[in-house]
Amino acid sequence: MRRFVIIGHRAMSQGKLPISDLASGAGRVDVLVRAIMSSLLTSHGIRQDTEVIIHLQGGPGPYRRIKFVGNEIRGMHAEERSVAGLIAKIIKQPTPPIGIWRRESDGLYESGGDIEDTIREHSTSKIVVLDAEQESLWSLDAKLTNEQISNTDLDLTFILSDDKPLAIEIDNHIICRSIGKQWLQGHTAIGICHFLLDQSVPLNLD
């Protein structure tokens, strides 16, 4: 399983989403929409092995999480306004309690909670925070064999922030890794992660 968790510090969490003003009026929901599309969409379909959890933390009201499940979702199109429309329908409603994932439609769920709740729910996954200032995500060890570099069975959760710093406690089951010294936009970083996994590039996860 590949899981991408994206934090929207200013992203609108409740009310009427301004579809025509996702960048400003909605609190940079445009960043989240592009991340969702990069995570799930291929040229002619949807990745079946991928989930996305976006965190809407800009209010009004409590923090909200929305989960997109690739092998379940239907009716998702490669167009930003269409994806934003899925979010818009959800945030019109009251936020569910923390820990309760309410099904909204095929492959689309919502819950209350913050990043710590998401980390706790996926504590058995290898959790990777993407940070340009850390050591590389891929391994430079040329001695690895083909059997050692297969990424198909990994349960990986990548955490990305928007342009705001990510404030979480790093413990022994969370690692920080870089995909380059240049800070990239979230959807580009996600595309690179998919490439590394698709090509079975040996990853530095220890």
N, CA, C and O of each residue as an XYZ file, in Angstrom:
824
protein
N       0.832     -1.191      0.000
C       0.000      0.000      0.000
C       0.873      1.249      0.000
O       1.849      1.336      0.745
N       0.518      2.202     -0.831
C       1.142      3.518     -0.829
C       0.116      4.511     -0.293
O      -1.027      4.550     -0.748
N       0.530      5.285      0.651
C      -0.401      6.232      1.282
C       0.265      7.605      1.336
O       1.392      7.740      1.813
N      -0.434      8.607      0.849
C       0.080      9.963      0.879
C      -0.817     10.804      1.776
O      -2.030     10.881      1.578
N      -0.196     11.427      2.762
C      -0.905     12.256      3.738
C      -0.448     13.693      3.510
O       0.739     13.997      3.623
N      -1.393     14.577      3.190
C      -1.054     15.954      2.857
C      -1.735     16.892      3.841
O      -2.942     16.802      4.064
N      -0.951     17.795      4.428
C      -1.463     18.732      5.418
C      -1.782     20.064      4.748
O      -0.918     20.665      4.110
N      -3.018     20.521      4.894
C      -3.416     21.841      4.418
C      -3.666     22.744      5.612
O      -4.779     22.783      6.136
N      -2.646     23.468      6.046
C      -2.765     24.270      7.258
C      -3.839     25.347      7.157
O      -4.472     25.695      8.154
N      -4.043     25.877      5.946
C      -5.037     26.936      5.766
C      -6.288     26.455      5.050
O      -7.218     27.234      4.841
N      -6.323     25.185      4.671
C      -7.404     24.667      3.830
C      -8.746     24.701      4.556
O      -8.858     24.263      5.701
N      -9.732     25.213      3.891
C     -11.084     25.360      4.434
C     -11.639     23.993      4.841
O     -11.594     23.042      4.061
N     -12.160     23.902      6.063
C     -12.625     22.609      6.578
C     -14.142     22.483      6.655
O     -14.659     21.382      6.842
N     -14.847     23.574      6.515
C     -16.318     23.507      6.574
C     -16.912     24.728      5.885
O     -16.344     25.821      5.908
N     -18.089     24.506      5.264
C     -18.791     25.610      4.612
C     -18.901     25.399      3.107
O     -18.792     24.276      2.617
N     -19.117     26.483      2.390
C     -19.263     26.433      0.932
C     -17.915     26.715      0.286
O     -17.408     27.835      0.355
N     -17.340     25.702     -0.339
C     -16.018     25.827     -0.938
C     -16.095     26.709     -2.191
O     -16.897     26.427     -3.081
N     -15.288     27.759     -2.281
C     -15.288     28.607     -3.484
C     -14.497     27.942     -4.614
O     -13.285     28.124     -4.722
N     -15.184     27.182     -5.442
C     -14.534     26.400     -6.495
C     -13.701     27.284     -7.423
O     -12.667     26.850     -7.929
N     -14.144     28.509     -7.645
C     -13.430     29.403     -8.555
C     -12.277     30.137     -7.886
O     -11.588     30.918     -8.542
N     -12.054     29.907     -6.608
C     -10.987     30.588     -5.880
C     -10.318     29.623     -4.901
O     -10.213     29.907     -3.708
N      -9.868     28.481     -5.423
C      -9.281     27.456     -4.572
C      -7.957     27.901     -3.956
O      -7.603     27.462     -2.861
N      -7.233     28.764     -4.647
C      -5.918     29.162     -4.167
C      -5.989     30.123     -2.992
O      -5.196     30.015     -2.057
N      -6.921     31.056     -3.027
C      -6.976     32.079     -1.991
C      -8.152     31.884     -1.056
O      -7.969     31.633      0.135
N      -9.357     31.999     -1.587
C     -10.551     31.946     -0.752
C     -10.742     30.621     -0.036
O     -11.329     30.575      1.045
N     -10.246     29.535     -0.638
C     -10.396     28.208     -0.029
C      -9.203     27.822      0.830
O      -9.208     26.755      1.442
N      -8.176     28.676      0.887
C      -7.016     28.372      1.730
C      -6.043     27.399      1.110
O      -5.554     26.497      1.789
N      -5.748     27.565     -0.184
C      -4.813     26.697     -0.924
C      -5.293     25.267     -1.036
O      -4.501     24.327     -0.977
N      -6.601     25.107     -1.197
C      -7.128     23.773     -1.509
C      -6.625     23.313     -2.869
O      -6.595     22.113     -3.141
N      -6.227     24.251     -3.730
C      -5.674     23.875     -5.034
C      -4.439     22.988     -4.876
O      -4.218     22.083     -5.681
N      -3.635     23.246     -3.843
C      -2.442     22.429     -3.574
C      -2.851     20.989     -3.248
O      -2.231     20.035     -3.719
N      -3.901     20.848     -2.437
C      -4.374     19.517     -2.067
C      -4.958     18.784     -3.267
O      -4.741     17.584     -3.435
N      -5.700     19.508     -4.101
C      -6.313     18.885     -5.278
C      -5.243     18.334     -6.213
O      -5.369     17.211     -6.702
N      -4.201     19.104     -6.463
C      -3.124     18.619     -7.338
C      -2.418     17.417     -6.718
O      -2.014     16.498     -7.431
N      -2.269     17.420     -5.403
C      -1.639     16.277     -4.727
C      -2.502     15.025     -4.854
O      -1.980     13.933     -5.075
N      -3.811     15.175     -4.716
C      -4.718     14.035     -4.865
C      -4.604     13.462     -6.267
O      -4.514     12.246     -6.435
N      -4.606     14.320     -7.269
C      -4.542     13.860     -8.657
C      -3.220     13.160     -8.945
O      -3.205     12.125     -9.610
N      -2.107     13.709     -8.453
C      -0.807     13.068     -8.675
C      -0.702     11.724     -7.959
O      -0.038     10.805     -8.437
N      -1.363     11.623     -6.813
C      -1.312     10.385     -6.038
C      -2.093      9.262     -6.705
O      -1.628      8.123     -6.750
N      -3.262      9.570     -7.217
C      -4.200      8.530     -7.636
C      -4.278      8.295     -9.139
O      -4.508      7.166     -9.572
N      -4.092      9.333     -9.936
C      -4.395      9.215    -11.360
C      -3.173      8.810    -12.181
O      -2.074      9.332    -11.993
N      -3.394      7.875    -13.086
C      -2.426      7.567    -14.131
C      -2.985      8.127    -15.439
O      -4.024      8.788    -15.439
N      -2.304      7.867    -16.542
C      -2.754      8.415    -17.815
C      -4.160      7.947    -18.182
O      -4.955      8.710    -18.733
N      -4.457      6.687    -17.871
C      -5.744      6.133    -18.285
C      -6.461      5.395    -17.155
O      -7.227      4.466    -17.412
N      -6.222      5.799    -15.916
C      -6.908      5.092    -14.844
C      -6.537      5.618    -13.473
O      -6.025      6.728    -13.327
N      -6.808      4.790    -12.467
C      -6.568      5.138    -11.076
C      -5.690      4.059    -10.452
O      -5.900      2.869    -10.684
N      -4.719      4.474     -9.671
C      -3.841      3.520     -8.997
C      -4.635      2.742     -7.948
O      -5.275      3.327     -7.074
N      -4.582      1.415     -8.050
C      -5.349      0.563     -7.153
C      -4.670      0.337     -5.808
O      -5.306     -0.131     -4.864
N      -3.384      0.665     -5.712
C      -2.606      0.380     -4.501
C      -2.336      1.625     -3.671
O      -1.423      1.631     -2.845
N      -3.129      2.692     -3.882
C      -2.806      3.974     -3.270
C      -4.002      4.577     -2.540
O      -5.141      4.504     -3.002
N      -3.710      5.177     -1.383
C      -4.685      5.966     -0.639
C      -4.134      7.378     -0.450
O      -2.921      7.590     -0.426
N      -5.043      8.329     -0.316
C      -4.663      9.705     -0.015
C      -5.508     10.180      1.161
O      -6.719      9.960      1.192
N      -4.869     10.828      2.119
C      -5.593     11.459      3.223
C      -5.200     12.928      3.247
O      -4.035     13.259      3.466
N      -6.172     13.808      3.022
C      -5.891     15.234      3.112
C      -6.406     15.758      4.449
O      -7.442     15.322      4.951
N      -5.662     16.699      5.008
C      -6.017     17.306      6.286
C      -6.417     18.756      6.048
O      -5.612     19.566      5.587
N      -7.653     19.071      6.361
C      -8.173     20.426      6.199
C      -8.155     21.089      7.573
O      -8.941     20.725      8.448
N      -7.269     22.055      7.765
C      -7.027     22.599      9.090
C      -7.250     24.108      9.171
O      -6.857     24.741     10.151
N      -7.878     24.685      8.149
C      -8.017     26.126      8.111
C      -9.318     26.666      8.668
O      -9.547     27.876      8.647
N     -10.193     25.766      9.179
C     -11.457     26.215      9.742
C     -12.416     26.682      8.645
O     -12.073     26.621      7.465
N     -13.591     27.139      9.009
C     -14.084     27.225     10.393
C     -14.421     25.839     10.938
O     -14.634     24.897     10.174
N     -14.465     25.727     12.237
C     -14.781     24.453     12.855
C     -13.562     23.587     13.058
O     -12.436     24.027     12.825
N     -13.776     22.361     13.490
C     -12.668     21.456     13.819
C     -11.923     20.972     12.585
O     -12.409     21.082     11.459
N     -10.736     20.435     12.823
C      -9.972     19.829     11.740
C     -10.782     18.690     11.110
O     -11.537     17.988     11.782
N     -10.597     18.533      9.803
C     -11.301     17.484      9.071
C     -10.301     16.722      8.206
O      -9.371     17.306      7.651
N     -10.507     15.403      8.099
C      -9.698     14.573      7.216
C     -10.601     13.930      6.165
O     -11.712     13.493      6.464
N     -10.105     13.880      4.937
C     -10.833     13.222      3.850
C      -9.906     12.172      3.239
O      -8.760     12.470      2.902
N     -10.400     10.961      3.100
C      -9.598      9.846      2.572
C     -10.144      9.392      1.225
O     -11.346      9.180      1.062
N      -9.232      9.248      0.257
C      -9.540      8.745     -1.081
C      -8.865      7.377     -1.220
O      -7.649      7.269     -1.062
N      -9.637      6.345     -1.513
C      -9.122      4.978     -1.614
C      -9.151      4.545     -3.077
O     -10.221      4.402     -3.670
N      -7.977      4.341     -3.648
C      -7.857      4.124     -5.079
C      -8.624      2.941     -5.627
O      -9.214      3.038     -6.703
N      -8.631      1.813     -4.904
C      -9.288      0.615     -5.444
C     -10.797      0.602     -5.220
O     -11.468     -0.368     -5.570
N     -11.330      1.673     -4.639
C     -12.771      1.759     -4.415
C     -13.432      2.927     -5.136
O     -14.616      2.872     -5.466
N     -12.664      3.980     -5.377
C     -13.271      5.240     -5.806
C     -13.848      5.140     -7.221
O     -13.306      4.455     -8.089
N     -14.947      5.835     -7.417
C     -15.622      5.886     -8.719
C     -15.920      7.346     -9.057
O     -16.102      8.179     -8.170
N     -15.965      7.635    -10.347
C     -16.387      8.952    -10.788
C     -15.394     10.063    -10.543
O     -15.781     11.228    -10.449
N     -14.115      9.723    -10.435
C     -13.087     10.747    -10.249
C     -12.447     11.046    -11.592
O     -11.999     10.133    -12.285
N     -12.401     12.309    -11.961
C     -11.902     12.707    -13.271
C     -10.653     13.569    -13.136
O     -10.430     14.214    -12.111
N      -9.848     13.564    -14.186
C      -8.574     14.280    -14.179
C      -8.789     15.761    -14.476
O      -8.314     16.282    -15.486
N      -9.497     16.416    -13.597
C      -9.788     17.833    -13.772
C      -9.934     18.446    -12.387
O     -10.673     17.925    -11.552
N      -9.237     19.543    -12.139
C      -9.147     20.075    -10.784
C     -10.504     20.451    -10.196
O     -10.759     20.193     -9.020
N     -11.368     21.051    -10.994
C     -12.668     21.461    -10.478
C     -13.520     20.261    -10.100
O     -14.315     20.328     -9.163
N     -13.353     19.156    -10.832
C     -14.098     17.939    -10.522
C     -13.667     17.370     -9.176
O     -14.506     16.993     -8.358
N     -12.356     17.308     -8.948
C     -11.845     16.797     -7.674
C     -12.235     17.744     -6.541
O     -12.627     17.299     -5.462
N     -12.128     19.039     -6.786
C     -12.538     20.013     -5.772
C     -14.019     19.866     -5.443
O     -14.430     20.094     -4.305
N     -14.813     19.489     -6.429
C     -16.243     19.285     -6.190
C     -16.514     18.165     -5.200
O     -17.470     18.240     -4.429
N     -15.684     17.125     -5.212
C     -15.830     16.047     -4.239
C     -15.587     16.562     -2.823
O     -16.295     16.204     -1.882
N     -14.568     17.410     -2.698
C     -14.273     18.004     -1.390
C     -15.407     18.938     -0.969
O     -15.809     18.950      0.194
N     -15.914     19.713     -1.915
C     -16.963     20.693     -1.614
C     -18.212     20.032     -1.038
O     -18.825     20.559     -0.110
N     -18.585     18.885     -1.584
C     -19.772     18.186     -1.084
C     -19.591     17.752      0.366
O     -20.532     17.797      1.158
N     -18.388     17.336      0.704
C     -18.128     16.818      2.047
C     -18.125     17.925      3.084
O     -18.706     17.769      4.158
N     -17.475     19.046      2.778
C     -17.310     20.058      3.824
C     -18.579     20.873      4.073
O     -18.589     21.750      4.937
N     -19.627     20.599      3.339
C     -20.916     21.212      3.649
C     -21.535     20.600      4.908
O     -22.429     21.186      5.519
N     -21.049     19.417      5.285
C     -21.634     18.667      6.387
C     -20.831     18.873      7.671
O     -19.675     19.294      7.621
N     -21.445     18.576      8.827
C     -20.689     18.601     10.086
C     -19.556     17.579     10.054
O     -19.673     16.532      9.418
N     -18.477     17.885     10.733
C     -17.325     16.983     10.788
C     -17.624     15.797     11.696
O     -18.109     15.992     12.811
N     -17.343     14.556     11.244
C     -17.560     13.386     12.102
C     -16.613     13.395     13.304
O     -15.634     14.141     13.315
N     -16.901     12.575     14.308
C     -15.997     12.468     15.469
C     -14.633     11.925     15.060
O     -14.507     11.235     14.048
N     -13.634     12.235     15.841
C     -12.294     11.710     15.599
C     -12.317     10.185     15.684
O     -12.879      9.610     16.616
N     -11.703      9.548     14.707
C     -11.605      8.091     14.712
C     -12.749      7.386     14.016
O     -12.679      6.179     13.786
N     -13.802      8.113     13.675
C     -14.929      7.541     12.943
C     -14.814      7.951     11.484
O     -14.951      9.129     11.152
N     -14.559      6.972     10.606
C     -14.459      7.259      9.182
C     -15.826      7.036      8.531
O     -16.257      5.899      8.338
N     -16.478      8.107      8.205
C     -17.816      8.043      7.616
C     -17.702      7.946      6.092
O     -17.041      8.764      5.452
N     -18.356      6.935      5.527
C     -18.333      6.744      4.078
C     -19.263      7.745      3.414
O     -20.435      7.853      3.774
N     -18.729      8.479      2.437
C     -19.533      9.447      1.700
C     -19.966      8.911      0.341
O     -21.075      9.190     -0.115
N     -19.107      8.154     -0.293
C     -19.405      7.504     -1.565
C     -18.332      6.455     -1.783
O     -17.470      6.266     -0.925
N     -18.370      5.771     -2.916
C     -17.374      4.730     -3.172
C     -15.959      5.305     -3.070
O     -15.584      6.199     -3.829
N     -15.178      4.776     -2.117
C     -13.789      5.162     -1.982
C     -13.542      6.524     -1.389
O     -12.419      7.025     -1.440
N     -14.570      7.137     -0.823
C     -14.429      8.484     -0.274
C     -14.971      8.493      1.148
O     -16.141      8.186      1.379
N     -14.094      8.855      2.119
C     -14.434      8.805      3.537
C     -13.999     10.099      4.208
O     -13.120     10.799      3.706
N     -14.610     10.413      5.337
C     -14.186     11.582      6.096
C     -14.222     11.288      7.591
O     -14.960     10.426      8.067
N     -13.389     12.046      8.314
C     -13.301     11.900      9.761
C     -12.760     13.194     10.349
O     -12.164     14.005      9.640
N     -12.968     13.382     11.636
C     -12.272     14.444     12.339
C     -10.861     13.992     12.673
O     -10.494     12.845     12.418
N     -10.071     14.893     13.242
C      -8.743     14.497     13.677
C      -7.623     15.258     13.001
O      -7.839     15.980     12.027
N      -6.423     15.086     13.531
C      -5.244     15.768     13.013
C      -4.183     14.754     12.604
O      -4.457     13.556     12.532
N      -2.985     15.229     12.339
C      -1.932     14.354     11.849
C      -1.545     13.296     12.878
O      -1.192     12.177     12.506
N      -1.605     13.630     14.148
C      -1.276     12.641     15.171
C      -2.272     11.483     15.150
O      -1.889     10.336     15.382
N      -3.536     11.767     14.876
C      -4.533     10.694     14.764
C      -4.229      9.807     13.562
O      -4.334      8.584     13.647
N      -3.853     10.420     12.448
C      -3.522      9.647     11.248
C      -2.299      8.767     11.488
O      -2.284      7.601     11.092
N      -1.289      9.310     12.125
C      -0.087      8.514     12.428
C      -0.435      7.341     13.338
O       0.042      6.226     13.126
N      -1.257      7.588     14.340
C      -1.643      6.521     15.266
C      -2.424      5.420     14.544
O      -2.230      4.238     14.826
N      -3.295      5.798     13.623
C      -4.091      4.807     12.899
C      -3.243      3.950     11.967
O      -3.647      2.846     11.603
N      -2.075      4.447     11.578
C      -1.220      3.713     10.641
C       0.138      3.405     11.271
O       1.177      3.476     10.615
N       0.104      3.070     12.524
C       1.341      2.834     13.269
C       2.109      1.608     12.782
O       3.309      1.502     13.034
N       1.446      0.683     12.092
C       2.148     -0.487     11.566
C       2.776     -0.228     10.203
O       3.526     -1.062      9.694
N       2.477      0.913      9.615
C       3.062      1.293      8.338
C       4.430      1.936      8.564
O       4.704      2.466      9.641
N       5.275      1.887      7.555
C       6.523      2.656      7.589
C       6.163      4.098      7.226
O       5.715      4.371      6.113
N       6.363      5.012      8.170
C       5.946      6.398      7.985
C       7.163      7.241      7.619
O       8.164      7.254      8.335
N       7.061      7.943      6.490
C       8.167      8.725      5.961
C       7.719     10.175      5.803
O       6.803     10.464      5.032
N       8.361     11.083      6.529
C       8.125     12.515      6.369
C       9.099     13.030      5.314
O      10.311     12.865      5.454
N       8.577     13.653      4.262
C       9.442     14.189      3.220
C       9.957     15.560      3.644
O       9.184     16.468      3.949
N      11.286     15.686      3.655
C      11.943     16.897      4.130
C      13.233     17.072      3.332
O      14.121     16.220      3.384
N      13.332     18.160      2.607
C      14.484     18.374      1.718
C      15.805     18.423      2.456
O      16.854     18.217      1.845
N      15.787     18.688      3.740
C      17.022     18.857      4.490
C      17.539     17.568      5.123
O      18.548     17.588      5.828
N      16.863     16.456      4.881
C      17.261     15.181      5.493
C      18.034     14.319      4.505
O      18.290     14.741      3.377
N      18.407     13.108      4.927
C      19.147     12.222      4.035
C      18.234     11.648      2.961
O      17.010     11.685      3.087
N      18.829     11.127      1.924
C      18.095     10.732      0.722
C      17.128      9.577      0.975
O      17.398      8.687      1.781
N      15.998      9.611      0.270
C      15.020      8.526      0.353
C      15.530      7.263     -0.317
O      15.211      6.158      0.121
N      16.313      7.409     -1.365
C      16.803      6.209     -2.046
C      18.193      5.861     -1.558
O      18.974      6.725     -1.158
N      18.477      4.579     -1.603
C      19.749      4.076     -1.096
C      20.823      4.163     -2.169
O      20.557      3.942     -3.350
N      22.028      4.483     -1.749
C      23.170      4.528     -2.664
C      24.044      3.286     -2.530
O      25.161      3.252     -3.046
N      23.541      2.268     -1.840
C      24.303      1.042     -1.599
C      24.216      0.144     -2.822
O      23.184     -0.486     -3.059
N      25.274      0.080     -3.589
C      25.275     -0.702     -4.836
C      25.276     -2.203     -4.585
O      25.120     -2.978     -5.529
N      25.450     -2.637     -3.335
C      25.524     -4.061     -3.052
C      24.150     -4.715     -2.928
O      24.063     -5.940     -2.845
N      23.092     -3.937     -2.915
C      21.756     -4.514     -2.782
C      21.428     -5.391     -3.979
O      21.775     -5.061     -5.114
N      20.758     -6.508     -3.722
C      20.377     -7.426     -4.787
C      18.959     -7.120     -5.240
O      18.247     -6.337     -4.612
N      18.561     -7.746     -6.337
C      17.212     -7.531     -6.853
C      16.147     -7.952     -5.849
O      15.086     -7.334     -5.764
N      16.437     -9.018     -5.080
C      15.464     -9.480     -4.087
C      15.284     -8.454     -2.969
O      14.207     -8.361     -2.380
N      16.307     -7.702     -2.683
C      16.261     -6.742     -1.591
C      15.612     -5.415     -1.971
O      15.226     -4.646     -1.091
N      15.486     -5.135     -3.270
C      15.008     -3.823     -3.662
C      13.549     -3.820     -4.112
O      13.045     -2.787     -4.551
N      12.865     -4.959     -4.010
C      11.460     -4.984     -4.410
C      10.633     -4.136     -3.444
O      10.692     -4.324     -2.228
N       9.850     -3.189     -4.010
C       9.029     -2.298     -3.200
C       7.547     -2.643     -3.272
O       6.718     -1.906     -2.738
N       7.202     -3.747     -3.921
C       5.798     -4.032     -4.187
C       5.020     -4.379     -2.924
O       3.812     -4.150     -2.868
N       5.684     -4.926     -1.911
C       4.972     -5.369     -0.704
C       5.088     -4.382      0.449
O       4.618     -4.664      1.551
N       5.702     -3.238      0.215
C       5.883     -2.264      1.290
C       4.581     -1.555      1.622
O       3.801     -1.210      0.735
N       4.359     -1.343      2.917
C       3.246     -0.499      3.370
C       3.880      0.829      3.791
O       4.442      0.945      4.880
N       3.781      1.825      2.912
C       4.470      3.088      3.107
C       3.479      4.231      3.236
O       2.532      4.334      2.456
N       3.698      5.086      4.218
C       2.899      6.295      4.401
C       3.826      7.493      4.292
O       4.704      7.683      5.134
N       3.634      8.302      3.257
C       4.423      9.513      3.062
C       3.632     10.710      3.589
O       2.450     10.862      3.282
N       4.280     11.549      4.374
C       3.640     12.749      4.912
C       4.276     13.977      4.280
O       5.495     14.145      4.291
N       3.409     14.841      3.721
C       3.859     16.079      3.099
C       3.088     17.244      3.689
O       1.901     17.127      3.992
N       3.766     18.361      3.848
C       3.105     19.574      4.295
C       2.924     20.517      3.110
O       3.473     20.293      2.031
N       2.143     21.576      3.330
C       2.063     22.636      2.335
C       3.259     23.560      2.542
O       4.338     23.083      2.892
N       3.103     24.848      2.341
C       4.245     25.740      2.498
C       4.540     26.090      3.953
O       5.486     26.824      4.240
N       3.726     25.563      4.873
C       3.952     25.785      6.299
C       4.779     24.638      6.882
O       4.645     23.499      6.433
N       5.633     24.916      7.874
C       6.419     23.842      8.504
C       5.517     22.792      9.146
O       4.451     23.105      9.677
N       5.961     21.561      9.086
C       5.213     20.453      9.665
C       5.685     20.234     11.096
O       6.851     19.915     11.329
N       4.783     20.404     12.048
C       5.136     20.273     13.461
C       4.596     18.960     14.008
O       3.458     18.894     14.471
N       5.412     17.923     13.952
C       5.044     16.641     14.554
C       6.248     16.109     15.313
O       7.392     16.471     15.038
N       5.964     15.251     16.260
C       7.040     14.640     17.041
C       7.600     13.444     16.290
O       6.863     12.515     15.961
N       8.884     13.461     16.020
C       9.547     12.367     15.315
C       9.994     11.333     16.334
O      10.794     11.637     17.218
N       9.480     10.107     16.216
C       9.889      9.049     17.134
C      10.463      7.890     16.347
O      10.781      8.034     15.166
N      10.596      6.743     16.990
C      11.343      5.642     16.379
C      10.612      4.940     15.252
O      11.215      4.103     14.579
N       9.334      5.239     15.011
C       8.678      4.600     13.863
C       8.351      5.609     12.763
O       7.608      5.300     11.831
N       8.912      6.825     12.876
C       8.786      7.835     11.837
C      10.190      8.225     11.391
O      11.051      8.506     12.224
N      10.423      8.244     10.082
C      11.718      8.662      9.564
C      11.528      9.862      8.643
O      10.463     10.035      8.050
N      12.556     10.681      8.527
C      12.545     11.847      7.639
C      13.506     11.586      6.488
O      14.658     11.213      6.708
N      13.036     11.780      5.270
C      13.859     11.535      4.093
C      13.662     12.635      3.057
O      12.640     13.320      3.036
N      14.659     12.783      2.205
C      14.653     13.815      1.170
C      14.595     13.182     -0.214
O      15.136     12.099     -0.435
N      13.936     13.865     -1.140
C      13.986     13.454     -2.550
C      14.781     14.476     -3.358
O      14.686     14.523     -4.584
N      15.565     15.290     -2.658
C      16.396     16.298     -3.311
C      16.519     17.529     -2.433
O      15.660     17.779     -1.588
N      17.567     18.292     -2.623
C      17.829     19.454     -1.775
C      16.960     20.649     -2.143
O      16.892     21.620     -1.389
N      16.304     20.591     -3.282
C      15.382     21.652     -3.673
C      13.983     21.324     -3.158
O      13.470     20.232     -3.405
N      13.370     22.258     -2.448
C      11.994     22.052     -1.995
C      11.065     22.056     -3.202
O      11.066     23.005     -3.986
N      10.282     21.009     -3.350
C       9.395     20.844     -4.496
C       7.944     21.009     -4.081
O       7.602     20.867     -2.907
N       7.102     21.307     -5.045
C       5.670     21.317     -4.775
C       5.204     19.887     -4.505
O       5.772     18.922     -5.016
N       4.158     19.778     -3.692
C       3.725     18.474     -3.223
C       3.415     17.488     -4.321
O       3.817     16.327     -4.244
N       2.695     17.936     -5.358
C       2.301     16.989     -6.409
C       3.517     16.475     -7.177
O       3.512     15.337     -7.647
N       4.565     17.302     -7.310
C       5.800     16.853     -7.957
C       6.521     15.828     -7.091
O       7.012     14.818     -7.595
N       6.583     16.089     -5.788
C       7.221     15.147     -4.868
C       6.519     13.792     -4.891
O       7.172     12.749     -4.854
N       5.203     13.810     -4.952
C       4.436     12.562     -5.005
C       4.755     11.790     -6.277
O       4.913     10.570     -6.242
N       4.850     12.494     -7.397
C       5.201     11.835     -8.656
C       6.559     11.156     -8.583
O       6.735     10.065     -9.126
N       7.523     11.788     -7.916
C       8.849     11.189     -7.762
C       8.778      9.940     -6.890
O       9.426      8.937     -7.189
N       8.002      9.995     -5.821
C       7.841      8.812     -4.960
C       7.247      7.645     -5.748
O       7.710      6.511     -5.624
N       6.232      7.919     -6.551
C       5.648      6.857     -7.378
C       6.691      6.281     -8.335
O       6.762      5.064     -8.511
N       7.492      7.134     -8.947
C       8.518      6.654     -9.874
C       9.493      5.722     -9.166
O       9.814      4.649     -9.678
N       9.964      6.128     -7.995
C      10.919      5.298     -7.258
C      10.326      3.935     -6.932
O      11.005      2.915     -7.051
N       9.062      3.915     -6.521
C       8.416      2.658     -6.170
C       8.113      1.831     -7.420
O       8.316      0.617     -7.424
N       7.635      2.478     -8.468
C       7.329      1.754     -9.704
C       8.562      1.072    -10.280
O       8.480     -0.024    -10.835
N       9.712      1.739    -10.140
C      10.964      1.218    -10.716
C      11.738      0.342     -9.735
O      12.837     -0.117    -10.047
N      11.168      0.109     -8.547
C      11.828     -0.699     -7.512
C      13.228     -0.175     -7.192
O      14.165     -0.949     -7.000
N      13.350      1.132     -7.140
C      14.616      1.726     -6.702
C      14.824      1.384     -5.237
O      13.892      1.525     -4.445
N      16.015      0.941     -4.848
C      16.259      0.617     -3.434
C      16.085      1.844     -2.551
O      16.667      2.897     -2.812
N      15.284      1.697     -1.509
C      14.947      2.813     -0.638
C      15.729      2.752      0.673
O      16.051      1.676      1.178
N      16.018      3.912      1.195
C      16.755      4.064      2.446
C      15.725      4.252      3.564
O      15.366      5.382      3.894
N      15.255      3.155      4.143
C      14.168      3.204      5.103
C      14.572      2.769      6.511
O      13.715      2.639      7.385
N      15.845      2.546      6.735
C      16.305      2.088      8.051
C      16.637      3.272      8.952
O      17.039      3.081     10.100
